[in-house]
Amino acid sequence: MTITARELNRSTLARQLLLRREPLDAAEGVRRVVALQAQQPASPYLALRNRLADFDPAGLDAAFTELAGELDRLEGPEGEELFDLPGAPRPDATTPAPPRLMAMWDSVLLAYADRGRVLPPAYRRVVIRANGDVLPTQLVDGYVAGVWRPVDGGIEAAAFHPLPEEVWEGLAVEARSLVGFLAGREPEVYRRYGHWWNRLPDATVRLLSGG
């Protein structure tokens, strides 16, 4: 079976629960994704917020205990094997992919040997730093298009290439939701990693208001 790069992208997003927010609890969400990166404590919460409808952080707190010893870091399926997994859909290449503000070290960037299925090669060294940090990214039409960080008043987003205004509007909706999600738990998430912001290449930067 031969698939195009865009079909592989959409299948990867489906496998990673990123084509829509799914009505699953935290434990089932983790099982579906296989594993979550948690080098930074907030990351698995943000990862599931991007994947699950009505995600309740308390559900993940309970799932950490329930799934202890069950999870292991596994390299994701490659190529045609992706379609052999039970329940793994094969979406059409034209399937819409909504904008997302992704966590640091999100598994969609790290679980596959071929990272180009989601991360354009030109941006790889910008997003995956030499010291091992993997920056919080923007997904636009299924591909990394920039990065983000929390600032006073909302989320600051840097796009590596021009984005249509409707995409910025979609990112702004995500930013408002994210700021509300973080408010009661970790409003300054990833703030200590802000040193990389001044090392980014030329980008279009916007403040996405949290109000």
C-alpha positions as CSV (number, residue, x, y, z in Angstrom):
1,M,0.0,0.0,0.0
2,T,1.4,3.4,-1.0
3,I,0.3,6.5,0.9
4,T,1.1,10.1,0.3
5,A,2.9,12.3,2.8
6,R,-0.3,14.2,3.6
7,E,-2.3,10.9,4.1
8,L,0.5,9.9,6.5
9,N,0.2,13.2,8.3
10,R,-3.6,12.8,8.7
11,S,-3.3,9.2,9.8
12,T,-0.7,10.2,12.4
13,L,-3.0,12.9,13.7
14,A,-5.9,10.4,13.9
15,R,-3.7,7.9,15.7
16,Q,-2.6,10.7,18.1
17,L,-6.2,11.9,18.7
18,L,-5.5,15.3,17.1
19,L,-8.1,15.5,14.4
20,R,-10.8,16.2,17.0
21,R,-11.1,16.1,20.7
22,E,-12.4,12.7,21.6
23,P,-15.0,11.9,24.2
24,L,-12.6,9.7,26.3
25,D,-11.5,9.7,29.9
26,A,-7.9,10.3,30.8
27,A,-6.9,6.7,31.3
28,E,-8.3,5.6,27.9
29,G,-6.7,8.7,26.2
30,V,-3.3,7.7,27.5
31,R,-3.8,4.1,26.3
32,R,-4.8,5.3,22.9
33,V,-1.8,7.5,22.5
34,V,0.4,4.7,24.0
35,A,2.5,7.1,26.2
36,L,2.8,10.7,27.2
37,Q,6.0,12.6,27.7
38,A,6.2,14.0,31.3
39,Q,9.7,15.5,31.6
40,Q,7.9,18.7,32.6
41,P,4.9,18.0,35.0
42,A,2.4,20.1,33.0
43,S,3.0,18.5,29.7
44,P,0.8,15.4,30.0
45,Y,-2.1,17.6,31.1
46,L,-1.7,19.9,28.1
47,A,-1.3,16.9,25.8
48,L,-4.6,15.4,26.9
49,R,-6.3,18.8,26.9
50,N,-5.5,18.9,23.2
51,R,-6.9,15.4,22.6
52,L,-9.9,14.9,24.8
53,A,-13.3,16.6,25.0
54,D,-14.1,18.0,28.5
55,F,-10.8,16.9,29.8
56,D,-10.7,16.9,33.7
57,P,-7.1,17.1,35.1
58,A,-8.3,15.2,38.1
59,G,-8.9,12.2,35.9
60,L,-5.2,12.2,34.9
61,D,-4.2,12.4,38.5
62,A,-6.1,9.2,39.2
63,A,-4.9,7.6,36.0
64,F,-1.2,8.1,37.0
65,T,-1.8,5.7,39.9
66,E,-4.0,3.3,37.9
67,L,-1.5,3.1,35.0
68,A,1.7,3.0,37.0
69,G,3.8,0.1,35.7
70,E,1.6,-0.3,32.7
71,L,3.1,2.4,30.5
72,D,6.4,2.3,28.8
73,R,8.0,4.6,26.2
74,L,7.4,2.9,22.8
75,E,8.3,4.1,19.4
76,G,5.2,4.7,17.3
77,P,4.1,2.6,14.4
78,E,5.6,3.3,11.0
79,G,4.1,3.4,7.6
80,E,1.4,0.8,6.8
81,E,1.6,-0.6,10.3
82,L,-0.3,2.5,11.4
83,F,-3.4,1.1,9.8
84,D,-3.2,-2.3,11.4
85,L,-3.9,-1.0,14.9
86,P,-7.5,-1.7,16.1
87,G,-9.6,1.4,15.8
88,A,-7.0,3.4,13.9
89,P,-8.9,5.2,11.1
90,R,-7.4,6.1,7.8
91,P,-8.7,9.7,7.2
92,D,-8.7,11.2,3.7
93,A,-5.9,13.7,2.9
94,T,-8.4,16.5,2.8
95,T,-9.6,15.9,6.3
96,P,-9.4,19.2,8.2
97,A,-6.9,19.4,11.0
98,P,-7.8,22.0,13.7
99,P,-5.1,24.3,15.1
100,R,-3.6,23.3,18.4
101,L,-1.2,24.7,21.0
102,M,0.9,21.7,21.8
103,A,2.8,20.8,25.0
104,M,6.6,20.6,25.3
105,W,7.9,17.2,24.4
106,D,4.5,16.2,22.9
107,S,4.5,12.6,21.7
108,V,3.3,13.5,18.2
109,L,6.8,15.0,17.7
110,L,8.8,12.3,19.4
111,A,7.1,9.0,18.9
112,Y,8.0,8.5,15.3
113,A,11.4,7.9,13.6
114,D,10.0,10.0,10.6
115,R,9.3,13.3,12.4
116,G,8.7,15.0,9.1
117,R,5.2,13.6,9.1
118,V,4.3,16.5,11.4
119,L,7.5,18.6,11.9
120,P,8.8,20.2,8.7
121,P,12.6,19.5,8.4
122,A,13.3,23.2,8.1
123,Y,11.9,23.8,11.7
124,R,13.3,20.7,13.4
125,R,16.4,22.3,14.9
126,V,14.4,25.3,16.0
127,V,11.8,23.2,17.8
128,I,14.1,20.4,19.1
129,R,17.0,22.1,20.8
130,A,20.5,20.8,21.1
131,N,20.1,20.4,24.9
132,G,17.0,18.1,24.4
133,D,14.3,20.7,25.0
134,V,11.3,20.3,22.7
135,L,9.5,23.6,22.5
136,P,5.7,24.0,22.8
137,T,4.5,24.3,19.3
138,Q,1.6,25.4,17.1
139,L,0.0,22.8,14.9
140,V,-1.6,24.4,11.8
141,D,-3.2,22.2,9.2
142,G,-1.5,19.3,10.8
143,Y,2.0,20.6,10.8
144,V,4.2,22.5,13.1
145,A,4.0,26.2,12.1
146,G,5.6,27.9,15.1
147,V,5.9,28.0,18.8
148,W,4.2,29.7,21.8
149,R,4.9,30.8,25.4
150,P,2.8,32.2,28.2
151,V,3.1,35.9,28.9
152,D,1.1,38.5,30.9
153,G,-2.2,38.9,29.2
154,G,-2.3,35.6,27.3
155,I,-0.2,33.5,24.9
156,E,2.5,34.8,22.7
157,A,2.7,32.9,19.4
158,A,5.5,33.0,16.9
159,A,4.7,31.7,13.4
160,F,7.6,30.6,11.2
161,H,5.7,31.4,8.0
162,P,2.7,33.6,7.1
163,L,-0.6,32.4,8.4
164,P,-4.1,33.3,7.1
165,E,-6.1,35.5,9.4
166,E,-8.7,32.7,10.0
167,V,-5.8,30.5,11.3
168,W,-4.8,33.2,13.7
169,E,-8.4,33.4,14.9
170,G,-8.4,29.7,15.5
171,L,-5.2,29.9,17.5
172,A,-6.7,32.8,19.5
173,V,-9.7,30.5,20.4
174,E,-7.2,27.9,21.5
175,A,-5.2,30.4,23.5
176,R,-8.2,31.7,25.4
177,S,-9.1,28.1,26.3
178,L,-5.6,27.3,27.3
179,V,-5.2,30.4,29.6
180,G,-8.4,29.4,31.3
181,F,-7.2,25.8,31.7
182,L,-3.9,26.9,33.2
183,A,-5.3,29.6,35.5
184,G,-6.1,27.3,38.4
185,R,-3.1,25.0,38.1
186,E,0.0,26.4,36.5
187,P,-0.6,29.8,34.8
188,E,3.1,30.4,34.1
189,V,3.7,27.0,32.6
190,Y,7.1,26.7,30.8
191,R,8.0,30.2,31.9
192,R,11.5,29.0,32.9
193,Y,12.2,27.9,29.4
194,G,11.7,31.4,28.0
195,H,15.4,31.8,27.4
196,W,15.1,30.2,24.0
197,W,12.6,32.8,22.7
198,N,15.4,35.3,21.8
199,R,17.1,32.6,19.8
200,L,14.2,32.0,17.4
201,P,14.6,32.8,13.6
202,D,12.5,35.6,12.1
203,A,8.9,35.0,12.9
204,T,5.5,36.8,13.0
205,V,4.7,37.2,16.6
206,R,1.2,37.9,18.0
207,L,-0.2,38.2,21.5
208,L,-3.3,35.9,21.7
209,S,-5.3,37.4,24.5
210,G,-6.4,35.2,27.3
211,G,-9.5,37.4,28.0
